[in-house]
Amino acid sequence: MNKEWKQPSLEVLDV
Amino acid sequence: MITNQKLTVNHVVVQAEGNIVSDMDGEKVMLNISRGKYYNLGEVGGRIWDGISAPISIRNLVPILMAEYNVEQSKCEDHVLSFLEQLLEEQLIYIEEEGMRQ
């Protein structure tokens, strides 16, 4: 069974 | 090497060096050493990052993702291109024209 696709996004973490 | 051009499926994507990558709760996080910045690529973004561990054209990357996820080709292409443009903007990848590598 194929996995659910979620729109990928690059999150810049404030660390 | 191309660093500031709109991506198309004809481009070959190459990971930039100098990143430390780790899996965290199914998502992929990354530290860019030279810039001291942390990123969260998420689950799908992490899979894309794994998919470009060796230089690959976006045209060839999309079918690999479609085989693993429930997603139509047009949506997959749009989302992958948009995500890779984010990586390109942060200099986490660079791109080449298809056919440059023999």
Backbone of each chain as nested JSON, in Angstrom:
{
  "chains": [
    {"id": "A", "residues": [
      {"number": 1, "name": "MET", "atoms": {"N": [0.85, -1.199, 0.0], "CA": [0.0, 0.0, 0.0], "C": [0.882, 1.245, 0.0]}},
      {"number": 2, "name": "ASN", "atoms": {"N": [0.573, 2.182, -0.884], "CA": [1.391, 3.384, -0.989], "C": [1.121, 4.332, 0.169]}},
      {"number": 3, "name": "LYS", "atoms": {"N": [2.141, 5.098, 0.502], "CA": [2.034, 6.037, 1.616], "C": [1.333, 7.317, 1.173]}},
      {"number": 4, "name": "GLU", "atoms": {"N": [0.793, 8.017, 2.17], "CA": [0.096, 9.277, 1.888], "C": [1.107, 10.36, 1.515]}},
      {"number": 5, "name": "TRP", "atoms": {"N": [0.803, 11.077, 0.464], "CA": [1.685, 12.152, -0.004], "C": [1.305, 13.466, 0.663]}},
      {"number": 6, "name": "LYS", "atoms": {"N": [2.281, 14.114, 1.258], "CA": [2.07, 15.46, 1.791], "C": [3.052, 16.391, 1.106]}},
      {"number": 7, "name": "GLN", "atoms": {"N": [2.588, 17.58, 0.757], "CA": [3.468, 18.505, 0.041], "C": [4.717, 18.784, 0.87]}},
      {"number": 8, "name": "PRO", "atoms": {"N": [5.887, 18.474, 0.326], "CA": [7.122, 18.695, 1.084], "C": [7.445, 20.179, 1.185]}},
      {"number": 9, "name": "SER", "atoms": {"N": [8.004, 20.556, 2.33], "CA": [8.38, 21.953, 2.532], "C": [9.624, 22.008, 3.407]}},
      {"number": 10, "name": "LEU", "atoms": {"N": [10.505, 22.922, 3.1], "CA": [11.737, 23.08, 3.875], "C": [11.492, 24.075, 4.998]}},
      {"number": 11, "name": "GLU", "atoms": {"N": [11.631, 23.598, 6.238], "CA": [11.423, 24.452, 7.408], "C": [12.783, 24.842, 7.981]}},
      {"number": 12, "name": "VAL", "atoms": {"N": [13.024, 26.135, 8.092], "CA": [14.263, 26.612, 8.7], "C": [14.032, 26.725, 10.198]}},
      {"number": 13, "name": "LEU", "atoms": {"N": [14.814, 25.973, 10.982], "CA": [14.622, 25.945, 12.429], "C": [15.422, 27.06, 13.088]}},
      {"number": 14, "name": "ASP", "atoms": {"N": [14.799, 27.713, 14.047], "CA": [15.445, 28.83, 14.736], "C": [16.227, 28.284, 15.923]}},
      {"number": 15, "name": "VAL", "atoms": {"N": [17.401, 27.76, 15.638], "CA": [18.249, 27.185, 16.68], "C": [19.6, 27.873, 16.627]}}
    ]},
    {"id": "B", "residues": [
      {"number": 1, "name": "MET", "atoms": {"N": [27.904, 24.68, -13.279], "CA": [26.981, 24.587, -12.148], "C": [25.976, 25.733, -12.209]}},
      {"number": 2, "name": "ILE", "atoms": {"N": [24.713, 25.423, -11.938], "CA": [23.662, 26.433, -11.972], "C": [23.177, 26.647, -10.548]}},
      {"number": 3, "name": "THR", "atoms": {"N": [23.042, 27.903, -10.129], "CA": [22.605, 28.145, -8.755], "C": [21.372, 29.03, -8.678]}},
      {"number": 4, "name": "ASN", "atoms": {"N": [20.992, 29.679, -9.757], "CA": [19.855, 30.592, -9.65], "C": [19.011, 30.547, -10.913]}},
      {"number": 5, "name": "GLN", "atoms": {"N": [18.411, 29.396, -11.162], "CA": [17.592, 29.243, -12.352], "C": [16.344, 28.476, -11.972]}},
      {"number": 6, "name": "LYS", "atoms": {"N": [15.229, 28.764, -12.645], "CA": [14.006, 28.027, -12.35], "C": [14.194, 26.574, -12.763]}},
      {"number": 7, "name": "LEU", "atoms": {"N": [13.802, 25.69, -11.867], "CA": [14.017, 24.27, -12.106], "C": [13.003, 23.714, -13.091]}},
      {"number": 8, "name": "THR", "atoms": {"N": [13.446, 22.741, -13.865], "CA": [12.548, 21.958, -14.711], "C": [12.884, 20.488, -14.492]}},
      {"number": 9, "name": "VAL", "atoms": {"N": [12.037, 19.613, -15.01], "CA": [12.276, 18.179, -14.833], "C": [13.533, 17.734, -15.567]}},
      {"number": 10, "name": "ASN", "atoms": {"N": [14.06, 18.581, -16.442], "CA": [15.262, 18.217, -17.197], "C": [16.543, 18.423, -16.405]}},
      {"number": 11, "name": "HIS", "atoms": {"N": [16.448, 19.083, -15.256], "CA": [17.652, 19.357, -14.487], "C": [18.078, 18.13, -13.679]}},
      {"number": 12, "name": "VAL", "atoms": {"N": [19.387, 18.012, -13.513], "CA": [19.968, 16.987, -12.643], "C": [20.282, 17.639, -11.305]}},
      {"number": 13, "name": "VAL", "atoms": {"N": [19.846, 16.986, -10.224], "CA": [20.002, 17.536, -8.879], "C": [21.178, 16.859, -8.191]}},
      {"number": 14, "name": "VAL", "atoms": {"N": [22.021, 17.669, -7.541], "CA": [23.199, 17.154, -6.85], "C": [23.213, 17.719, -5.432]}},
      {"number": 15, "name": "GLN", "atoms": {"N": [23.379, 16.845, -4.442], "CA": [23.469, 17.312, -3.056], "C": [24.751, 18.118, -2.858]}},
      {"number": 16, "name": "ALA", "atoms": {"N": [24.635, 19.251, -2.166], "CA": [25.824, 20.005, -1.781], "C": [26.479, 19.308, -0.589]}},
      {"number": 17, "name": "GLU", "atoms": {"N": [27.77, 19.512, -0.433], "CA": [28.479, 18.9, 0.685], "C": [28.403, 19.799, 1.913]}},
      {"number": 18, "name": "GLY", "atoms": {"N": [28.741, 19.211, 3.074], "CA": [28.809, 20.014, 4.288], "C": [27.525, 20.027, 5.088]}},
      {"number": 19, "name": "ASN", "atoms": {"N": [26.698, 18.976, 4.945], "CA": [25.463, 18.893, 5.72], "C": [25.47, 17.627, 6.569]}},
      {"number": 20, "name": "ILE", "atoms": {"N": [25.032, 17.765, 7.819], "CA": [24.863, 16.613, 8.695], "C": [23.373, 16.333, 8.79]}},
      {"number": 21, "name": "VAL", "atoms": {"N": [22.982, 15.102, 8.446], "CA": [21.568, 14.756, 8.35], "C": [21.24, 13.678, 9.373]}},
      {"number": 22, "name": "SER", "atoms": {"N": [20.064, 13.804, 9.999], "CA": [19.647, 12.815, 10.987], "C": [18.142, 12.611, 10.898]}},
      {"number": 23, "name": "ASP", "atoms": {"N": [17.706, 11.394, 11.212], "CA": [16.273, 11.107, 11.253], "C": [15.747, 11.355, 12.65]}},
      {"number": 24, "name": "MET", "atoms": {"N": [14.601, 12.019, 12.744], "CA": [14.015, 12.33, 14.041], "C": [12.505, 12.135, 13.95]}},
      {"number": 25, "name": "ASP", "atoms": {"N": [12.005, 11.09, 14.596], "CA": [10.564, 10.801, 14.578], "C": [10.019, 10.72, 13.157]}},
      {"number": 26, "name": "GLY", "atoms": {"N": [10.763, 10.073, 12.277], "CA": [10.285, 9.883, 10.913], "C": [10.519, 11.065, 10.002]}},
      {"number": 27, "name": "GLU", "atoms": {"N": [11.001, 12.171, 10.564], "CA": [11.313, 13.333, 9.741], "C": [12.822, 13.494, 9.679]}},
      {"number": 28, "name": "LYS", "atoms": {"N": [13.278, 14.18, 8.662], "CA": [14.714, 14.342, 8.478], "C": [15.104, 15.775, 8.818]}},
      {"number": 29, "name": "VAL", "atoms": {"N": [16.072, 15.9, 9.716], "CA": [16.578, 17.223, 10.081], "C": [18.029, 17.324, 9.627]}},
      {"number": 30, "name": "MET", "atoms": {"N": [18.46, 18.537, 9.363], "CA": [19.761, 18.747, 8.746], "C": [20.446, 19.963, 9.352]}},
      {"number": 31, "name": "LEU", "atoms": {"N": [21.738, 19.838, 9.572], "CA": [22.557, 20.977, 9.996], "C": [23.512, 21.314, 8.863]}},
      {"number": 32, "name": "ASN", "atoms": {"N": [23.429, 22.549, 8.398], "CA": [24.393, 23.029, 7.414], "C": [25.545, 23.664, 8.18]}},
      {"number": 33, "name": "ILE", "atoms": {"N": [26.704, 23.03, 8.115], "CA": [27.827, 23.419, 8.964], "C": [28.325, 24.82, 8.635]}},
      {"number": 34, "name": "SER", "atoms": {"N": [28.498, 25.104, 7.371], "CA": [29.123, 26.375, 6.997], "C": [28.256, 27.57, 7.376]}},
      {"number": 35, "name": "ARG", "atoms": {"N": [26.94, 27.4, 7.372], "CA": [26.054, 28.522, 7.668], "C": [25.462, 28.431, 9.075]}},
      {"number": 36, "name": "GLY", "atoms": {"N": [25.681, 27.301, 9.761], "CA": [25.168, 27.149, 11.11], "C": [23.658, 27.172, 11.179]}},
      {"number": 37, "name": "LYS", "atoms": {"N": [22.997, 26.654, 10.145], "CA": [21.537, 26.678, 10.108], "C": [20.983, 25.259, 10.162]}},
      {"number": 38, "name": "TYR", "atoms": {"N": [19.884, 25.125, 10.897], "CA": [19.194, 23.844, 11.002], "C": [17.944, 23.872, 10.128]}},
      {"number": 39, "name": "TYR", "atoms": {"N": [17.632, 22.716, 9.552], "CA": [16.447, 22.606, 8.704], "C": [15.673, 21.343, 9.067]}},
      {"number": 40, "name": "ASN", "atoms": {"N": [14.359, 21.407, 8.896], "CA": [13.519, 20.217, 8.966], "C": [12.962, 19.975, 7.573]}},
      {"number": 41, "name": "LEU", "atoms": {"N": [13.302, 18.82, 7.007], "CA": [12.838, 18.51, 5.658], "C": [11.493, 17.797, 5.675]}},
      {"number": 42, "name": "GLY", "atoms": {"N": [11.074, 17.323, 6.857], "CA": [9.823, 16.586, 6.938], "C": [9.994, 15.16, 6.432]}},
      {"number": 43, "name": "GLU", "atoms": {"N": [8.885, 14.434, 6.383], "CA": [8.952, 13.019, 6.0], "C": [9.137, 12.866, 4.491]}},
      {"number": 44, "name": "VAL", "atoms": {"N": [8.268, 13.516, 3.717], "CA": [8.374, 13.406, 2.253], "C": [9.649, 14.105, 1.769]}},
      {"number": 45, "name": "GLY", "atoms": {"N": [9.947, 15.253, 2.355], "CA": [11.17, 15.962, 1.975], "C": [12.409, 15.13, 2.271]}},
      {"number": 46, "name": "GLY", "atoms": {"N": [12.356, 14.391, 3.387], "CA": [13.476, 13.515, 3.721], "C": [13.645, 12.4, 2.706]}},
      {"number": 47, "name": "ARG", "atoms": {"N": [12.509, 11.893, 2.219], "CA": [12.577, 10.835, 1.196], "C": [13.153, 11.389, -0.107]}},
      {"number": 48, "name": "ILE", "atoms": {"N": [12.792, 12.628, -0.425], "CA": [13.353, 13.264, -1.624], "C": [14.862, 13.429, -1.455]}},
      {"number": 49, "name": "TRP", "atoms": {"N": [15.284, 13.845, -0.245], "CA": [16.721, 14.022, 0.015], "C": [17.457, 12.694, -0.183]}},
      {"number": 50, "name": "ASP", "atoms": {"N": [16.861, 11.605, 0.322], "CA": [17.473, 10.291, 0.116], "C": [17.535, 9.956, -1.376]}},
      {"number": 51, "name": "GLY", "atoms": {"N": [16.499, 10.364, -2.099], "CA": [16.422, 10.042, -3.523], "C": [17.458, 10.751, -4.366]}},
      {"number": 52, "name": "ILE", "atoms": {"N": [18.013, 11.835, -3.835], "CA": [19.027, 12.576, -4.598], "C": [20.414, 12.374, -3.983]}},
      {"number": 53, "name": "SER", "atoms": {"N": [20.58, 11.258, -3.247], "CA": [21.886, 10.982, -2.642], "C": [22.955, 10.822, -3.719]}},
      {"number": 54, "name": "ALA", "atoms": {"N": [22.533, 10.393, -4.894], "CA": [23.406, 10.404, -6.072], "C": [22.752, 11.327, -7.095]}},
      {"number": 55, "name": "PRO", "atoms": {"N": [23.551, 11.983, -7.93], "CA": [22.965, 12.897, -8.921], "C": [21.893, 12.197, -9.751]}},
      {"number": 56, "name": "ILE", "atoms": {"N": [20.731, 12.845, -9.871], "CA": [19.606, 12.242, -10.59], "C": [18.786, 13.365, -11.218]}},
      {"number": 57, "name": "SER", "atoms": {"N": [18.246, 13.096, -12.386], "CA": [17.377, 14.096, -13.002], "C": [16.017, 14.06, -12.304]}},
      {"number": 58, "name": "ILE", "atoms": {"N": [15.371, 15.203, -12.254], "CA": [14.05, 15.275, -11.624], "C": [13.072, 14.398, -12.403]}},
      {"number": 59, "name": "ARG", "atoms": {"N": [13.29, 14.304, -13.697], "CA": [12.448, 13.439, -14.542], "C": [12.491, 11.989, -14.047]}},
      {"number": 60, "name": "ASN", "atoms": {"N": [13.656, 11.549, -13.58], "CA": [13.798, 10.171, -13.096], "C": [13.434, 10.028, -11.62]}},
      {"number": 61, "name": "LEU", "atoms": {"N": [13.495, 11.127, -10.887], "CA": [13.18, 11.085, -9.456], "C": [11.676, 10.927, -9.219]}},
      {"number": 62, "name": "VAL", "atoms": {"N": [10.881, 11.604, -10.022], "CA": [9.428, 11.617, -9.806], "C": [8.811, 10.213, -9.843]}},
      {"number": 63, "name": "PRO", "atoms": {"N": [9.141, 9.367, -10.824], "CA": [8.543, 8.021, -10.835], "C": [8.903, 7.191, -9.605]}},
      {"number": 64, "name": "ILE", "atoms": {"N": [10.09, 7.419, -9.05], "CA": [10.49, 6.698, -7.834], "C": [9.552, 7.06, -6.688]}},
      {"number": 65, "name": "LEU", "atoms": {"N": [9.242, 8.349, -6.578], "CA": [8.346, 8.805, -5.509], "C": [6.918, 8.33, -5.759]}},
      {"number": 66, "name": "MET", "atoms": {"N": [6.499, 8.349, -7.021], "CA": [5.134, 7.928, -7.355], "C": [4.922, 6.45, -7.039]}},
      {"number": 67, "name": "ALA", "atoms": {"N": [6.008, 5.664, -7.07], "CA": [5.895, 4.24, -6.768], "C": [5.693, 4.002, -5.275]}},
      {"number": 68, "name": "GLU", "atoms": {"N": [6.05, 5.007, -4.462], "CA": [5.966, 4.844, -3.008], "C": [4.787, 5.586, -2.393]}},
      {"number": 69, "name": "TYR", "atoms": {"N": [4.303, 6.611, -3.084], "CA": [3.259, 7.466, -2.507], "C": [2.034, 7.513, -3.417]}},
      {"number": 70, "name": "ASN", "atoms": {"N": [0.896, 7.774, -2.808], "CA": [-0.331, 8.003, -3.569], "C": [-0.338, 9.44, -4.067]}},
      {"number": 71, "name": "VAL", "atoms": {"N": [0.15, 9.658, -5.267], "CA": [0.218, 11.018, -5.798], "C": [0.224, 10.956, -7.322]}},
      {"number": 72, "name": "GLU", "atoms": {"N": [-0.487, 11.911, -7.921], "CA": [-0.509, 11.984, -9.382], "C": [0.782, 12.62, -9.887]}},
      {"number": 73, "name": "GLN", "atoms": {"N": [1.119, 12.324, -11.127], "CA": [2.393, 12.79, -11.679], "C": [2.499, 14.313, -11.681]}},
      {"number": 74, "name": "SER", "atoms": {"N": [1.432, 14.99, -12.121], "CA": [1.512, 16.451, -12.233], "C": [1.706, 17.091, -10.862]}},
      {"number": 75, "name": "LYS", "atoms": {"N": [0.974, 16.58, -9.862], "CA": [1.113, 17.122, -8.507], "C": [2.497, 16.809, -7.952]}},
      {"number": 76, "name": "CYS", "atoms": {"N": [2.958, 15.589, -8.173], "CA": [4.277, 15.188, -7.68], "C": [5.368, 16.073, -8.287]}},
      {"number": 77, "name": "GLU", "atoms": {"N": [5.298, 16.286, -9.592], "CA": [6.299, 17.134, -10.26], "C": [6.28, 18.546, -9.69]}},
      {"number": 78, "name": "ASP", "atoms": {"N": [5.08, 19.113, -9.563], "CA": [4.964, 20.487, -9.056], "C": [5.554, 20.605, -7.652]}},
      {"number": 79, "name": "HIS", "atoms": {"N": [5.183, 19.669, -6.788], "CA": [5.631, 19.722, -5.398], "C": [7.138, 19.494, -5.29]}},
      {"number": 80, "name": "VAL", "atoms": {"N": [7.647, 18.552, -6.063], "CA": [9.085, 18.258, -6.015], "C": [9.888, 19.45, -6.537]}},
      {"number": 81, "name": "LEU", "atoms": {"N": [9.438, 20.036, -7.631], "CA": [10.14, 21.2, -8.181], "C": [10.145, 22.35, -7.176]}},
      {"number": 82, "name": "SER", "atoms": {"N": [9.002, 22.581, -6.54], "CA": [8.901, 23.664, -5.56], "C": [9.825, 23.406, -4.373]}},
      {"number": 83, "name": "PHE", "atoms": {"N": [9.839, 22.164, -3.888], "CA": [10.684, 21.815, -2.739], "C": [12.167, 21.945, -3.092]}},
      {"number": 84, "name": "LEU", "atoms": {"N": [12.539, 21.453, -4.26], "CA": [13.948, 21.515, -4.651], "C": [14.398, 22.96, -4.884]}},
      {"number": 85, "name": "GLU", "atoms": {"N": [13.48, 23.816, -5.302], "CA": [13.838, 25.234, -5.445], "C": [14.125, 25.848, -4.077]}},
      {"number": 86, "name": "GLN", "atoms": {"N": [13.409, 25.379, -3.04], "CA": [13.706, 25.842, -1.677], "C": [15.107, 25.39, -1.258]}},
      {"number": 87, "name": "LEU", "atoms": {"N": [15.433, 24.138, -1.565], "CA": [16.772, 23.63, -1.231], "C": [17.843, 24.399, -1.999]}},
      {"number": 88, "name": "LEU", "atoms": {"N": [17.549, 24.7, -3.24], "CA": [18.51, 25.427, -4.075], "C": [18.752, 26.827, -3.515]}},
      {"number": 89, "name": "GLU", "atoms": {"N": [17.677, 27.455, -3.066], "CA": [17.78, 28.808, -2.515], "C": [18.656, 28.82, -1.266]}},
      {"number": 90, "name": "GLU", "atoms": {"N": [18.597, 27.729, -0.496], "CA": [19.409, 27.623, 0.721], "C": [20.782, 27.008, 0.429]}},
      {"number": 91, "name": "GLN", "atoms": {"N": [21.062, 26.779, -0.847], "CA": [22.358, 26.236, -1.282], "C": [22.63, 24.853, -0.696]}},
      {"number": 92, "name": "LEU", "atoms": {"N": [21.561, 24.088, -0.482], "CA": [21.708, 22.717, 0.006], "C": [21.892, 21.744, -1.154]}},
      {"number": 93, "name": "ILE", "atoms": {"N": [21.543, 22.197, -2.354], "CA": [21.759, 21.407, -3.567], "C": [22.276, 22.344, -4.648]}},
      {"number": 94, "name": "TYR", "atoms": {"N": [22.811, 21.76, -5.697], "CA": [23.025, 22.523, -6.919], "C": [22.535, 21.674, -8.078]}},
      {"number": 95, "name": "ILE", "atoms": {"N": [22.392, 22.288, -9.219], "CA": [21.783, 21.58, -10.338], "C": [22.653, 21.682, -11.576]}},
      {"number": 96, "name": "GLU", "atoms": {"N": [22.461, 20.719, -12.438], "CA": [23.155, 20.68, -13.712], "C": [22.14, 20.368, -14.796]}},
      {"number": 97, "name": "GLU", "atoms": {"N": [22.488, 20.718, -16.015], "CA": [21.628, 20.355, -17.132], "C": [21.742, 18.858, -17.383]}},
      {"number": 98, "name": "GLU", "atoms": {"N": [20.616, 18.237, -17.749], "CA": [20.625, 16.82, -18.072], "C": [21.567, 16.588, -19.25]}},
      {"number": 99, "name": "GLY", "atoms": {"N": [22.374, 15.531, -19.159], "CA": [23.285, 15.228, -20.254], "C": [24.691, 15.726, -20.023]}},
      {"number": 100, "name": "MET", "atoms": {"N": [24.893, 16.552, -18.959], "CA": [26.24, 17.041, -18.679], "C": [27.114, 15.921, -18.137]}},
      {"number": 101, "name": "ARG", "atoms": {"N": [26.483, 14.961, -17.431], "CA": [27.244, 13.833, -16.89], "C": [27.189, 12.688, -17.879]}},
      {"number": 102, "name": "GLN", "atoms": {"N": [28.336, 12.172, -18.237], "CA": [28.384, 11.062, -19.194], "C": [28.736, 9.782, -18.463]}}
    ]}
  ]
}
